[in-house]
Amino acid sequence: MYNGMLTGITQRIGQIEGVASSSRVTVKLPIGLSYEWVKLILTNITIAQCTNIAVRINGQTIQEYRSGTEMELCRSEEDFQYTTTAGYLHFDFRRLGSTNIVDRDSTLIRTGFPNKPDSGLADVSTLEISFDLASGLTNPAISAYAAMIDPSSLGLVRYVRGLSYTPAGAGAYEVSDIPRAMLIERIGFNMASGVFTELVAKVNGNIVMEGPLAIHNQDQNNGVRVSQSNWFFMEPDPKGDGRDWIDVRSASDFRLIMTVSSAANIPVVLNQLGPVGR
């Protein structure tokens, strides 16, 4: 697979199992190169029929999405140049929208080379994607392709976690249990019920972001992002500078205060940056 002279390649890859109605699909990806992205071509399957999506390194879940629809929406918000294509499930391990290529590619899933002893960083021995298929599918089929570059040692990766909050009614609603072990890149809120209009983010009592959602959406749309209907993405810098994260690793308190208009359930997508094994 690797001949010592490779700088980049896109090819069909993976061992795919479980492609059937009401089944769990597993795509086992070969080790040896560094992954920029993986595209799954779906036949007789829509992205909405792919649920409980997970990406695992060495058996550890690093990314999870409730559905292909949710995953594609997050991709679409992240980069104004990204285009969703029907029949494709797209796993991009780059930081889309980053204007600096080094920052963009800092989270590739790099395999093939071990890390230095005592570096605190993991090596990749297994890499797989899995998700559930809906019932009632007729002749479903999946093929997988990947864009890969030279082998390298694994560094930071993008973590994606699904959370959920349920304010009981109108007023100020505080969230203080968001994991703080890694850098927080952005937090997406599914607000199909229109449950809050303003947000304050505080680190150790200091405000790091404040204001109506509309002003932040406008700022994002003037940068490299694309605001999405019924969603709000909290991020400190939407211009794609690359170092747009909130460092809460040593914080004793990180909390969000939402001005809530009604009781509802708010599904959340949390993006973080950190090493495998933390």
Solvent accessible surface area in square Angstrom, and as a share of the most:
residue,aa,sasa,rsa
1,M,119,0.53
2,Y,92,0.35
3,N,115,0.59
4,G,51,0.49
5,M,165,0.74
6,L,30,0.15
7,T,114,0.66
8,G,42,0.40
9,I,61,0.31
10,T,82,0.48
11,Q,56,0.25
12,R,156,0.57
13,I,12,0.06
14,G,35,0.33
15,Q,102,0.45
16,I,49,0.25
17,E,69,0.31
18,G,34,0.33
19,V,43,0.25
20,A,48,0.38
21,S,41,0.26
22,S,83,0.53
23,S,32,0.20
24,R,93,0.34
25,V,0,0.00
26,T,26,0.15
27,V,0,0.00
28,K,89,0.38
29,L,9,0.04
30,P,47,0.30
31,I,64,0.32
32,G,21,0.20
33,L,1,0.01
34,S,0,0.00
35,Y,0,0.00
36,E,31,0.14
37,W,36,0.13
38,V,0,0.00
39,K,58,0.24
40,L,0,0.00
41,I,58,0.29
42,L,12,0.06
43,T,65,0.38
44,N,88,0.45
45,I,9,0.05
46,T,75,0.44
47,I,35,0.18
48,A,62,0.48
49,Q,55,0.24
50,C,0,0.00
51,T,48,0.28
52,N,88,0.45
53,I,2,0.01
54,A,7,0.05
55,V,1,0.00
56,R,60,0.22
57,I,0,0.00
58,N,59,0.30
59,G,59,0.56
60,Q,51,0.23
61,T,51,0.29
62,I,2,0.01
63,Q,4,0.02
64,E,65,0.29
65,Y,9,0.03
66,R,84,0.30
67,S,22,0.14
68,G,0,0.00
69,T,67,0.39
70,E,14,0.06
71,M,0,0.00
72,E,7,0.03
73,L,37,0.18
74,C,1,0.01
75,R,7,0.03
76,S,26,0.17
77,E,0,0.00
78,E,4,0.02
79,D,16,0.09
80,F,117,0.49
81,Q,135,0.60
82,Y,41,0.16
83,T,104,0.60
84,T,62,0.36
85,T,69,0.40
86,A,98,0.76
87,G,22,0.21
88,Y,76,0.29
89,L,0,0.00
90,H,10,0.05
91,F,0,0.00
92,D,3,0.01
93,F,2,0.01
94,R,46,0.17
95,R,8,0.03
96,L,14,0.07
97,G,12,0.12
98,S,17,0.11
99,T,99,0.57
100,N,66,0.34
101,I,110,0.56
102,V,108,0.62
103,D,11,0.06
104,R,63,0.23
105,D,20,0.10
106,S,47,0.31
107,T,2,0.01
108,L,1,0.00
109,I,1,0.00
110,R,49,0.18
111,T,2,0.01
112,G,40,0.38
113,F,112,0.47
114,P,99,0.62
115,N,26,0.13
116,K,164,0.70
117,P,123,0.78
118,D,152,0.79
119,S,52,0.34
120,G,50,0.48
121,L,64,0.32
122,A,28,0.22
123,D,66,0.34
124,V,15,0.09
125,S,80,0.51
126,T,76,0.44
127,L,5,0.02
128,E,45,0.20
129,I,0,0.00
130,S,3,0.02
131,F,0,0.00
132,D,39,0.20
133,L,6,0.03
134,A,37,0.29
135,S,82,0.53
136,G,71,0.69
137,L,22,0.11
138,T,96,0.56
139,N,116,0.60
140,P,28,0.18
141,A,46,0.36
142,I,19,0.09
143,S,17,0.11
144,A,0,0.00
145,Y,69,0.26
146,A,0,0.00
147,A,7,0.06
148,M,1,0.01
149,I,44,0.22
150,D,51,0.27
151,P,13,0.08
152,S,33,0.22
153,S,37,0.24
154,L,3,0.02
155,G,22,0.21
156,L,74,0.37
157,V,1,0.00
158,R,8,0.03
159,Y,3,0.01
160,V,3,0.02
161,R,67,0.25
162,G,31,0.30
163,L,43,0.21
164,S,61,0.39
165,Y,26,0.10
166,T,89,0.52
167,P,3,0.02
168,A,100,0.78
169,G,32,0.31
170,A,82,0.63
171,G,38,0.37
172,A,85,0.66
173,Y,53,0.20
174,E,89,0.40
175,V,4,0.02
176,S,49,0.32
177,D,103,0.54
178,I,3,0.02
179,P,42,0.26
180,R,79,0.29
181,A,75,0.58
182,M,3,0.01
183,L,13,0.06
184,I,1,0.00
185,E,9,0.04
186,R,7,0.03
187,I,0,0.00
188,G,0,0.00
189,F,1,0.00
190,N,37,0.19
191,M,21,0.10
192,A,76,0.59
193,S,76,0.49
194,G,42,0.40
195,V,1,0.00
196,F,3,0.01
197,T,79,0.46
198,E,75,0.34
199,L,1,0.01
200,V,29,0.17
201,A,0,0.00
202,K,54,0.23
203,V,22,0.13
204,N,78,0.40
205,G,51,0.49
206,N,101,0.52
207,I,91,0.46
208,V,71,0.41
209,M,18,0.08
210,E,98,0.44
211,G,11,0.10
212,P,61,0.38
213,L,13,0.07
214,A,75,0.58
215,I,98,0.50
216,H,28,0.13
217,N,37,0.19
218,Q,114,0.51
219,D,68,0.35
220,Q,3,0.01
221,N,77,0.39
222,N,117,0.60
223,G,24,0.23
224,V,17,0.10
225,R,16,0.06
226,V,57,0.33
227,S,36,0.23
228,Q,35,0.16
229,S,95,0.61
230,N,89,0.46
231,W,21,0.07
232,F,1,0.00
233,F,4,0.02
234,M,1,0.00
235,E,7,0.03
236,P,57,0.36
237,D,27,0.14
238,P,6,0.04
239,K,111,0.47
240,G,0,0.00
241,D,75,0.39
242,G,1,0.01
243,R,159,0.58
244,D,7,0.03
245,W,81,0.28
246,I,14,0.07
247,D,71,0.37
248,V,0,0.00
249,R,142,0.52
250,S,115,0.74
251,A,11,0.09
252,S,91,0.59
253,D,37,0.19
254,F,1,0.00
255,R,68,0.25
256,L,0,0.00
257,I,35,0.18
258,M,1,0.00
259,T,70,0.41
260,V,5,0.03
261,S,63,0.41
262,S,46,0.30
263,A,60,0.46
264,A,22,0.17
265,N,82,0.42
266,I,0,0.00
267,P,26,0.16
268,V,0,0.00
269,V,3,0.02
270,L,0,0.00
271,N,5,0.03
272,Q,2,0.01
273,L,7,0.03
274,G,3,0.02
275,P,18,0.11
276,V,10,0.06
277,G,58,0.56
278,R,159,0.58
